[in-house]
Amino acid sequence: MTHSQLPLDLSPKVSDEVRRTTCYMCACRCGINVHMKKGKVAYIEGNRDHPVNRGVLCAKGSAGIMQHNSPARLRNPMKRVGPRGSGEFEDISWAEALEIATDWLAPLRHEAPEKLAFFTGRDQSQSFTSLWAQSFGTPNYAAHGGFCSVNMATAGIYTMGGAFWEFGQPDWDHTKLFMLFGVAEDHDSNPIKMGLGKLKKRGARVIGVNPIRTGYNAIADDWVGITPGTDGLFILSLIHCLMKAGRIDLDYLARYTDAPVLLNGDPKSPEFGLQLRDADGKALVIDRKTRKLTPFDQPGVHPDLSATYRAGGITHRPVFHRMAEEYLGEDYTPEAVAERCGIPAPRIRAIAAELARVAFDEAFEIDQPWTDFRGERHEKMTGRPVSFHAMRGISAHANGFQTCRALHVLQIILGTVEVPGGFRFKPPYPKPATAHPKPHCKATPGGPLDGPHLGFVQGPDDLALRPDGSPARIDKAFTWENPMSAHGLMHMVISNAHAGDPYKIDTLFLYMANMSWNSSMNPGGVMEMLTDTDENGDYVIPRIIYSDAYSSEMVAYADLILPDTTYLERHDCISLLDRPISEADAAADAIRWPVVEPNRDVRGFQSVLCDLGARLDLPGFVTEDGSQKYRDYADYITKHERRPGIGPLAGFRGEDGTQNGRGAPNPEQIDRYIENGGFSAHHIPAEAQYYKPWNAAYQDWAVGMGIYDAPQPYLFSLYVEPLRRFQLAAEGHGDRQPPEHLRARIKQFMTPLPHWYESDPEGAQGYDVHALTQRPMAMYHSWGSQNAWLRQLHGHNPLYLPTAIMRAKGLKDGDWARVTSPHGGITVPVMEMAALNPHTVWTWNAIGKRKGAWALDKDAPEATKGFLLNHLIHELLPPKGDGLRWSNSDPITGQAAWFDLKVHIEKTDPPPEAQPEIPPQRSPVPPPPRDLAWKVGK
């Protein structure tokens, strides 16, 4: 008997063509293969040849097809015809849209360029958008880092020339103990997951420090459920234990850090606490062999960590002495910090001992000779297999800058930075803070700004102040209120513009920044600010131009909409000049390119800026005869040179495309990237793989790549001297003096050695529960919760409460609670979570949506059960009674202190929907289809 079987196609044709580009569903920037059928996107998979993800792709990346086909995509340029906030628009042509924008902006450029505030969200083209703003002449430009990551980035660069995440990564192949603090699960997730997989396979240990045990912390061998805002206290206690036990790398500290650098020790001197320097400005040390004073970088010098030097009646002591005084006292003993941190003292001691045991007892060597910057040849590289990683969790507090600095100091005293098994920089880092530009703010009618907007101040002389001492920038970045605000203060732009403090603006120009919803503290207040009118009935913020790809909450508040493309429809440049895709062993950059053409009347925002720049006659955007210099953004990427031979892309340079790093523009450069999978990678020679700040071979390689123009080895700064310069000003020294009401604050917070201080906002008495948000792995930007696939993972968000609070308040899963702060209240559903700090509640960020936005159904759970904690947070602290407006941010960098929120919780009757219930906004795109489904091809 025979059995008949229907023929089965076991290898169906997946696609007609595969187009390789770069994902944009989070900041990983993984390589993707976009499978095409009949000219449409069929599905997306990871590119196995890509240096970032090696073919791994997460839920977000796979769901990019839903992002590209979203019904929320904007379709045309639009101008507002109803009241601001109504969502009433009229479709217009690009010609009219660009004419309107030019008519608004041209007079500002010629009369008062500072009246344009141009701020951008999570894009990958900040080197380009900042150039555009600089050419326009406004000092008011920044991107989203001021409310996201500036504490981490700035603390890292001032301390050691780079920080975690985009600046560097653990040595996944060699580390044996990995400790992570407050890492966002949506950022860099594929490389971290791949790295954790390597660690688990090798039996390496993972310690997770986070109030919440999800994601990475859920698979950690040891979870430390710390009390929010106390990470710095815990870290400094670890430093105390290590220093007291003598378990620190003295040789590393002497050779590669400022620990032996001499400081002025005379309290009466105007240079008290500053480094002793020679005539060329080089820091001075005592050589152990000769016992003589000498510049730190001289050949053959072996700096002494203990020697002092007396001259002119002043005793100069090394930084290491100051560290011993600061950290060996009783303030940072485990017993002194345990209760505040929520970590028992024996556990703190055990973690310190484990760090020391692995760093020193499990040290290893690599047979790789190398030469240091003093000319000394080393036959081996010493590995210390302890590595750290941290992100926004420890950064988004009012003590975040000093906490991040403390973590870098912890790494450094263990000798685990830029060594095998430790933390490794990614090109173009490391770069010391002095290698970066200083901020510029001089606006000249009709001319460009006098230099880059953002940078790293070295003291009071670098602040962005007007001649009368008032802030030069609308966000008050680089002022006495927040001197080291290297990323600007995007969260303060709207409230300052509304208040006319420090001055009024005319036009707010935003790109992909959802400032009326989840990207603002106090969204209800911000919506009122955006629609508020003066006594004449005119809007207080006269004009708002906005560009986005989707019908977000912010769209309704714009006067002019410039619709962007999806990431599969445009060119992007992920550049060494900006935020590249480098790995620790290679400089790498990437592009996106239009794998599909838009089926709507939309344009890539960067290309629109090329056109608008030419219409405004901006230098750098027009040729000598006044014509448009760059046809579009792709033309800019190919032709632009930041300096001779250095352009946005490092690969395939030179007329024949054979040069890397440096070389003339190559007209076929983008084609070469497309042929290569959308990226270019240039590996660091084996001799230069580690010790990058001090390795002569790495310095030479970096010069060849165009990262530096000359070798610039430097010492890590355990002691950040610019902070001391601000303290000296507050103590009355120098020509540029702070306002009287800020002197005590500057002296208290801007200590050159990291210290911990309480970050609770004043006025939060009676609110005793910490409240946090964090991103889920499946959501990155607020646009994630419009995505048909990703919405199935996170359709709405409960507030997670620890068991003790659930019991105390009589709550069970599915109940509702009224949650209040000094600023406002929300009513939300709750769920119990045992693996949570007992004094902390939390929720997923940016799941809640406003009705009418994102082309979601009016009854979508994101809009009925979903909510934002943002309604409980204010951009200003509660009034102190002194009549001043105090920003809810770090006093050093100005980073938004999102995670300092404290709340009160009570059980309540279930409302019909989560509260506050914001009225629906009118959408400029059609209602969503009842069933979102399509099939490409057969």
N, C-alpha and C positions, 0 to 999 in steps of 0.2 A: 504494500500500500504506500502510495506516495502522498506527500502533503504539499499542497500548493501554498506559496507565500507571496503576498503582495510585494512588489519591488520597493525597497527603501533606499532613498538617497542618503547614504551615511556621511557624505562629505558635500553638503550643499554649498553652492557658491555664496560666499559671505559678502563679497563686494566686487565692484568693477575696478576699484582703484583705492589705494591707501595713500593718504596725504598726512605727512608727519609734521606736527607742530608742537606748541607748548600749552599745557593746561593753564586755566585761569580760575579754577574753582577754589583755590586757596593760594597761599603764598609759597607752597612747595615749588611751583613751576615745574612740574614733572613733564617728561616727554610723553606725547600721546600719538597713537596711530588712529587717524580718523578714517573710518571705512566709508566709502562713497558708493551709492547705487543710483544710477540715472541722475547724477549731479547733485544728489541730496545726501545728507548725513544719515548713515544707517546705524552705526554704533561706534563707540570709542573704547580703545584698549590702551594699555601702557606700552611704551616703546622700550624693548629690551636692551637696546643699544645706548640708552640715554644715561648720562652719568649720575643724575639725581635719583631716579627711581628704578632703573634696571628692569623695567617692565611692570613693576608693582603699580597698581592703581587702586585708589580708595573709592568709596561710594560716591563722593563728590565728583571725582574725575569721571567715573562712568556715567554719572547723571548729567554730564555736560550737554548731552543731546537734548535733555529736557530744558536746560537753560537756553540753549540756542533756539529752540522752538517755542519758547514761552509765549503764551497769549498776552503777557504783560508788556511785550516789547513795544516801545514807542514807534510810531509810524511816519511822522512828519515833523518838521519844525512847526512850532506853535507860538502864538502870542496870546497873552491873557486878554479876555474880553469882559469877564465878570469881576467881582471883587476878589482881591487876593485871598487865597485859601478856598475859594469856591470850586476850583477845578474847571472853571468855564474857559475854554480856549477856542481859538480859531486856527485851523490849519493854514500855514503860509508856505511860500517857496523858500528855498535856501537863499536865493538872491535877496528876498525881502528880509529874512532873518539876519543875514550878514550886514545888510544895510542898516537895520535897526541897531545892531550891536555896535557898528562903527559910529553911527550918529551919537550913541550914548558915550562911547569910550574916547573918541577923538578929542572932544573938548577937555576931558579930564587930563589926558596925556599932555596937552599943551598948556593947561592952566594949573592943575593941582593933581599930579599923578597919584599922590597918596590917598585920594578919594576913591580909588579902586581897591577893593579887598578881594584878592584872588586866592582861593584855598581849594585844595584838591583832596580827594579821599584815597581809597586803597587802590591806587594805580601803580604801574611800574615804569613811569616815565618822568620821575621827579626832576632828573637833570634837565629834561626838555621843558617842562612846565615852569621850572624856576628860571630858565634862560629867557623864556617868553616874558615872564613877569619882570625880570631884571631889565630887559630891553624896553618894556613899557615905561619903567621908571618908578613903579610903586614899591615902597618898602613892605607892603602888606601881602606877603606870600608865605605859605607853609603848607604842609600836608598833614595827614592824620596822626603822625607820630606823637604829637603833643598830648593827645588824650589816650595814647595806646602804649608806647614803648620807650619814650625818651629817657626815663630814669635808667633803664637797663642799658641802652645804647650809650648814653652820655657817661654814666658811671664807668662803663667798660673802657671807653676810649680815653677818658681822663686818667684811668688807673693803669691800663695795660695796652691801650692801642686797639682795642676791639672788644666785642662782647659775645654773648651767646647767639645762637640761631643763625641769622644771615652773616654774622661776622666770623663764626667758627663752629666747631663741632667736637664732640668727644672722639678720641682715638678708638673707635668701635672694635678694631681688630686686636687691641692690646690691653684695654682697660679691664680691671678685675673688680672694681668697686665703682658703681655709678650712682650718684646722688643728684636727684632733681627736685627743684623747688618751683611750685606754682606754674607748671608748664601748661599752656593752652593746648588742648587736644586737637584743635582744628589746624594749627599752624605747623608746617614742616612735618606733617604727620607720617608720610610714607618713609622718609629717611629715619625718623625716630623709631618707627615700628620695625623697620629693617634692622636698625642698630640694636634694639632691644632683643630681637630674635637672635642676633649673633651672641649677645651676652648670655642669654638663657641657654643657648646651645653649648657654650663653653663652661657653664656653671658659675659665671660671674654674678656678684650680688648687686641688687638694685635697692636703694633706699629712696622712698618717695616722701617728700615733706609737703603736705598740702592739707588744709582743713577738711577736704572732701576726698573720699576714696572712690574715684571713678577712673576709667581709662588706664593710663600708664600706672597710676598709683594702685589700681586694682591688681596688677600683676607684679607689683614690687614685693621683694622678699621681706621688707620691713617698711610699714607705713607709719609715718609720724604725723598725727592729726593735730597740727599746731594751731594755736589761737591766732586768727588773722591779725596782721600788723606787727607780730612779734618775731618775725623771721630774723631780723637784724640782731635782736637780743640773743636769740638762740645761736646764731652764727658767731657772734662775738664771744659767747661763752665757750664754744668749741675752740676758738682762737686762744682764749685764756688757758684752757686745759692743755692744748698743744704746746704753748710757750712755757707753761709752768713745768711740764714734763720734759722739756728740751727736745720734743719730737718735731722739729722744724728743720728745713734744709738750709743750714747756715752758708754753705758754699754757694748755693744758688742765689740766696739773698745778697751775698757779697758781690758776686760777679754781675748779676743781671738786673738788680733793682736799686732803688735809691736808699736802701737801708743804711749803707755806709756814708751817704752824702751828709755833709756837715750843715747844721742849722745855727743861725744866730740865737744865742741863749740869753741875751740881755733884755729884760722886760722894758727897760727905758729907751731902747733903741727903736727908731722908726722902721728898722728892718728886722725886728724881733720875729723869729720864726721863719725867716726867709733863708733860702739856700746860700751858702758861701760860693761865690763864683769868681772865675778869673776874668781878665779883660775882654775875652771873647764870649763871655756869657756861659761858659761851661761849668757845670757843677763840680765841686772839688771834694776829694776824699783824701784820706791818709793811706799811703801805700804800706802794706804790712812788712815788706822787705826793707825799704829804704827809710821808713818812718817819716817820709816827707809829704808835704801837701802837693797834690797833683790833680790835674783834670781826670775825670772818671774814665776816659776812653783812651788813655795813652798806652802804647805797646808795653807789655810786660807788667802792667800795674795789677796788683792784687789788693783790692780795697779792704780796709780794716773796719769791722763792724763796731768796734768798741773804742777806738782812739778818739780823743778830743783834741781840739786845737785852740790855743789862746792867742789873740792878736788885738792890739789896740784896747786892751782892758776888757775884751769880750771873749767869753768862752763859747766855742762852737762845738756842739755835740751832734753825733750822728742820729739820723732818723730812728735807727733801731733803739736808741736810748728812750726816745719819746714813746715808741711802741710799748716798750717794757713798762713804762710808767702808766700808760693808758690802759693796758689790758691785763696786767698782773695784779691789779687791785681787787678789792672785794666786790665791786659793782657787777662784775661779769662771772662770778663763780656760779656753777650750776645751781647751788642752793639759793642764790640771790635771784635767779631768773626763772626758776622752775614753775612757780605758781602762775606768773604772768604768761609764760609760753604754753602752759598746759602740758609740759613734758617733765616727768620726774627727773630729779637730779642724777640718780644712778644711770638713767637711760642716756642723758646728755654725755656723761663721762664714758659710757660704753661706746657711743657713736664716735666720739673723739678718739678713743683708743683704737677702734676699728679703722678709722681713716689713717691713723699713724701706722698701724701694723701693716696694712696693705701698701701704703706709700713707701715705707722704708724696709720692712722685712721681706716684702715680695718684689723689691726693686729688681730690675733686670738690665741687661746691656744689649745693644745692637752693634754689630761689627760694622760700623760706618764712620770712617774718619770725617772730620769737618774742621773748619777754621773759623775762629770767632773774630769779632770786630777789632779786638786788640792784637790780632795777628797770632794768637796762640793756637797751635794745632792740637786737636783732641782725636784720639784713636778710636774712641767709642762714643756712642750716645747712651746716656743713662735714662732708663725708663722708670717712671713712678706711676703705677697703674691705677690711679684714682682720678676720676673725672666727674665734672659737675655740669649741670645744665639748668637754666632757669629762664622764666619769662614773666609775663604780665602779673602773675599772682603775687610776686614780691615787689613788683614795680609800681602798681597802681595805688600806692598809699602816700600820705604826706611825709612819710619817712623813707620813701622808696629809693631815692638816690643814695642815701647813706647805707641802706640795707644792701643794695646791689654792690656798692663799693666794698662793703664788709665781705660779701661772698667772694669777690675777686681777691681780696687780701687773703682769705682763707686758702684759696687755690695756690696763691703765690708762696705763702710761707711753707706749704707742703712741697713746693718745687714741681707742681703738676701742670704748669702752663707751657705749651710748646715743647713738651718732651714726649717720648714714646709712652703711650698709655694714658696720657692726660688730655687736656683741652688743646685743640689745634686751631689756629686761625685759617680762614679762607681768604685767598686773594680777592680784592686788593688790600685786605688787612693782613698783617698789622700796620697801623699808622698811628704815631703818637698824636695827641691833641694839637701839638704845635705844627704838625704838617697839614692840618686842615685850615681852611680860610677862617678869618674872623667875620662876624656879621657886619653888614653894611646897611645904612639906612638913609643916606642923603638923597632926597628926591629933588630933581631939577626939572622944572617945566620944559617939556619938549625934548628932554634927554633921558638917557638910561640911568638906572640906579648906579651908584659909584662902585658897586661890587656885589658879590653874592649876598642873598638875604640872610642865610643861616650859617652858623659856624660855631667855633669854640672860643669863648672869651678867655683871656689870660689874666684879666684883672679889671678894675673899674674903668680904665680908659677905653675899654672895648665895648662898653654898654651902648645900646641903641637909644640914645637920649638926644633931644633937641637942645639947642643952646641954652634954653631956660631950664633945662633939667627934666622936662616933661617927656613922657614916652613918645618915641618916634613912630612906633607901630601900633595899629589898632588893637592888637591882642596883648600889648604890653610885654612882649617878649624882650629879653635882654635888658631888663630894667632892675632897679633895686628890689622890686617885689619878687622877681624870679630871674636872677642874673644869668644862669647857665641854661637857658631854655633853647637848646640847640635845634629842636624841631618845631619851634613856635608853639602857640597855644590856641589851636583851632576851636576848642570848646569855649573860649572866651570871646570869640569874634562877634557873634550876634548880640550877646548881652552888652558888650562894650559899645558896639555900633548903635544899639538902641538907646543906651544911656548918653551917647555923645562923649564918652570918656575913653580916651583922652581927647577925641575930636569926632566930628560927624563925618560919615562917608557918603558917597553918592551911589555907588554900585557895588553890590555883593555878587561876585562871580564864583560859582561853585561847580566842581566837577565830581560827580559820583560820591557825594557826601550827604548822607541822609539826616541832615541836621534838624529836621522838624520831628524826628522820631527817635530811633535807637542810638543815633550818634550824638545825642545831646543829653546832658544832665537837664532835668527840669523841662521835659518836652512840652508840657502844657504851657509853661511860661514862655518858651521859645516860640510856640505857635502864636501866642498873643503878641510877642515882640515883632514877629514877621508881618503881622496884620495891623499893628497899632498905627494910628494916625495922629498928627499934631493938631494944633488949634485951627489950622487952615483946612483940615481935612486931607492933607497930603500924608503919604506913608512916611513914617519916621526913618525907615531905610528906603530911600526913594526907588531904587531899581534892583531887581534880582534876576540874574541870568543863571540858568542851570542846565547842565548837561548830564544825562543819564541814558542808559540803554532801556530802562524799564520804568513802568508807571509806579514809582515809589511814593512814599508819603510826602517827600519834599517837592515833588513835581507841582502839586497844587499851589505852592507858595511862590512860584516863579512868575515873572512877567514875560520872560522869553525862554523858550525851551529849544536847545540845540540837541537833537536826538543822536545818541551814540549807537554804534554797532554792537553786536555781540562779539565775544572774543574770537569766534571762528570766522569773522567777516572783516578783520582789519589787520593792519600791521602793528606790531608792538616790538619794543627793543628792551631786552632784559640785560642791561649793560654793566660793564665794569665801572662805568661812571656813576652808577646808581645802585641797584640791588641785584647783583648778578647771581648765577646759579653755581658759583664755584664750589668745589670740594676742597678739603684740606690739602690734597696732593695735586691740585690742578686749578688753574684759572679757567673759568668757563662762562660763556654767555650764550644767549639764545634769542630767537625771534618768534613772533607769531606772524602769520600771513593769512590772507583771505582764502581759506580752503573752500569757502562758498561765497558767492556774491549775495549781498543783501537783496531781499525782495520787497524792501520798503524804502522810503526816501530818507535814508539815514546816512551819516558820515562819521568816520572815526574822529573822535574829539581832537586828537593831535593834528590830524590833517586840517581840521577846521581852524586850529590855531595858526597853522602855516598861512592859510588864506587870510585870516583876520589880521595877523601880524603884518602882512604885505599891505592890506588896506589902511592900516594905521601907520604905515611907513616906519616900522620898528627897525632899528639897526640890527643886523644879523638876519633879518627876514626879507630884505630887499637887496637887489644888486645895485651897482653904482648908477645904473640908469633908472633906478626906481621901480623896476619890475619885480615880480614875485620871485624870490630866490629859490624856494623849495616848492615843487609842484604839489607834494603831499608829504606825509610823514615818512613814507618809504624813501622818498627822494632825500629827505633830511638825514635819515639813518645812513644812507650811502655816502652823501657828499659832505656832511658837516664835519669839521675838525675843531675840537676843543682847543687844541694847540697843534702845531705842525706834526703831522703823522699820527695823531691820536684822535680817534673818532668814537662814535657810540659803540661800534662793534670791533672787537680785537682780532677776530679771525678773518682769514682770506683777504688780507690787506695787500696794497701794492697793485699796480696796474694789471699784473698777471695773477694776482690772488695767492701768491706763495709766501707772503709775509704775515707774521703774527705779532700782535701787540702794537708795533709801530709800522707805519707804511702809508703810502699815498692812498687816497680813496680808490676803491675798485668798483667800477660801474656795475659789475656782475656779482657783487658781494652777497646780496640777498639770495640770488639764485644758488650760489654756492652753499649758503646755509641750508636752503631748502633741500638740496641734493644730499646734504650731510645729516638730515633728520631734524633740522631746525636749531642746531646748536653747534658750538665750536669749543673744544677743550684743549688746553695746552699744559702738559704735565710738568711738574716741578722736578728738577734732577734729584736723584737719591740723596746726594750730599746736602741738598738744601731743604729736605722735607721737614726737618724739625729745627727748633731754636731760631725761628725766622727773624725775630727782631735783632739778633746778634750774630747771625750766620752770614759770613761774607759771601758765600755762594748764593744764598737766597737773595741778598741785597743786589748782587749783580744780575741775577735772573730777573728780578722785579724791575730793574732799570731797563733791561732789554725788552720787557713786556710793556713798558710805558707806564707802569704803576708809579714809579718814582722817576725823577729826572737825574737823581744822583743818589748813591747809597745814603741811608739815614738811620743807622742803628741808634738805639735809645735805651734808657733804663725804664723799667716799670716804676710807676709812681705810687708807692704805698702811701706817701705823703703828697697830697695834691696841692702844690704851692699856690695856684690861683685862688683857691678857697681862703688861704691865709691872707692873700692880698686884699680880699674883700673884708675880712675881719679887721685888718689894719686900718682900712678906710673907716669902718664903723667905730674904731678906737680913736679916730681923729687925725690919722695920718694921710697925707696926699692931698692933691688939689681937688679931686672929684669926691664929694662927700655924699653919703646917703641922707635921706630925710630923717629927722630926729626920731620919728615914730618907728623907724625900721632898724635903728642901730642895735638895739638889744636882740632883736630877732636874727640879724645877720651874725652877730657874735655867737649866739647860741647854736645856730644850725649849721653854719658854714665852717665846720671844723676840718682841718686838712687831713686828719686821721678819722676814719669812719667811726661814728658813734651812734647809739640808739636813743631815740626820744619817742615819747608817746605820740601817736598820730590821731587820736580821737579828736574830732572837731569840738570846739567849745560850744556849749548850748545843747549837747546831746544827753544831758542828764535825764534819767528816767527811761532811757532807751538802752536796754542792756543786752541785746542780742545782735551779733554781727550778721550782716546780710551781704551775700556775694552773688555775682553771676559768673558763669563760665561758658565757653563755647563747647558745643558737642562736636565730636569728630565729623559728623555729617553736615555741619553748617559752618560756614566761614563768614561771609558777608551777609548782610540782612537779606540779600536776594535769595539766599538758600531756601527760605521757607515759602517761596513761590513755586519751587521745583517739584513737579508731580511725583517723582520717585522719592526725593528726600523728605517730602511732607509725610510720607508713610512711616518714616522713622521717628519724626518729631512733629506731630500734628498740632500739639499744644504743649504747654509747660506747666507742671505743678510747682509749688514751692515745697522744697524738701526740708523737713524738720527732723532734728535728732530725736531719738526715743524719749529722752527725759522731758523735752519741751512738749512733745505730743501728749505724754501722760499728764504733765502738769496742767495743760490747757484743756484736757478732756477731748482730745481730737483723735480721729481715726482716718484712715485713707479715704479720700473722696469728700471729706468735710471741707468747709470753707472757713477762712480766717480773715479778720481785719488786721492789716499790717500797717503800722503808722511810724513815721519818722518826724523829726522836728520840722520837716518841710511839707509833708502831705501824707496821704493814705491810699492804699489799694485793698481790694477784697478779692481773694484768689483761692483756688483749690489747693489742698495740701496733701502731701504723702510723707510717710515715715521713712527714714533712712538711718540705719544703725551705724554705718561706717562714716561718721560725720563728727566733727568737733562738737562737743556738747553745748557750746555757746554760739553756734553758727547755723544759719539757714541759708539756702541757696536755690537758684533756679538757672535753667538754660537761658542764654542771652539771645535777644533779638528774634525769638520765636513769635511773640505777640505782634499782631499787625493791626493797622487801622482799617476799618471797613471802607471799601471803595478802592483801596490801593492794591497793587500787584495783580489785578485782574482775578482776585479770589472771589468766590461766592460770598454773598452777604452773610451767610450762616457758617462760613468756614470756621473750624475750631480755633485757628490762629487768631481770629478776631472776636470770638465769643468766650473762649476759655483761656487763650493765650494772653500774656501780660508782660509788661516791662517793669523791672525794679526802678528804671530811670525816673519814674514819677515820684519816687521817694528821695531823689538826690537833687541837690541844687548846685549850680555852678559857683555860688557864693556860700560861705559859711554863715551860720546863724549870727545875727548882729551881736557885736561885743559891747555895744553901748558907747563906742568911741566915734561914731558917725562915719567910719570908713567902710569901703567895700572890700572884704577879704576873700580872695579866691579860694575855692575848695581844691587845693592843689599843693604839690610839693613846693616848699618855699625856696628851693634852690633851682629847680628846673621848670617849675610850673606844670609838671604833668598832673593831669586830672586824678584826684584821689578817689576814684570810683569805689574802692574796696574799704574805705573808712566808714561806710554806711552802718549805722546801728538803728535797730527798730524795736518796736513793742508789738506783741502778737496777742490777739484774743480771738476765741471762737465766735462765729457769727452765723446767722441763718444764710442759706445759699441764695444768692441773688440770681436773677435770670441770666446774667452774663458777668464776666469779670469786670471789676470796677477799678478806675474810672472808665465809664463808657463814653468814649469820644465819638461825637456825631460822625456819620459816614462822610467821606469826601467824594466828590464827583470825579469819575475816572475819565481821562482823555482817550482811553482805549475801549473797544467794545467789551461787553460782558463776556466772561469766559464761556467756552462751549460746554454743553452739559457733560459730554464725554470727551476727555482729552486723549485721543488715540490716533495713531497713524501708522502706516506700514509703507516702507520704502521698497519698491520693486515687488517681485513675485514672492 
